[in-house]
Amino acid sequence: MSSEIEIEQIMSSLAQISSDSSASEAHGILCGLVCAKGNIEPQEWLQHIAPERAAGDLLALQGEQLLQRFFMETIASLADSNMKFYPLLPDDENPLICLEAIAQWAQGFLMGLSLAGIQITSAVPDDVEDFIETMVSISDADSYELAGDESDEQAIVELIEFIRIGVLLSSELLSNEKLNPIKMPIDTQDTNIH
């Protein structure tokens, strides 16, 4: 993600607020919540990633402030018409580390959707349902086998692009579903007009 805030700062802030989430998972949770609900407050996300954070702790407050800035950047990137959104992943050349972070991000995204009430069995647009099912597969990093050559890097780039576009599409489709819910047909049998 093109962010002024580095992943190391996010990791440090998560530690300051006593979160067990990795930076990638926390970002995935945020994106899942936003895709499913549209507008959320930073405190809702923070409550999910660090329910045990201590009130009044100066380090925790510092961490929260940086995470709130990151929250705002993420919201802006999801809404950006130039599609600037990217999942927060480490900039690492080791394909195994990248795959693990992608799996954590996918797990977080699915958790965010679930926390917002969306499941695979939910009535969501078909494209979103397909994307969710694929994200379930992506969240299982152990199932991937690497070739051990430069094709691994290309596969990871393609996987990240798939996630990026899928999240943007899901966000758009789910927000349209919320704004324009499918109207139930009027049952003319039950309307007794005399």
Helices and strands as residue ranges (DSSP letters): H 7-16, H 23-37, H 42-49, H 58-79, H 95-115, H 126-138, G 141-143, H 150-179
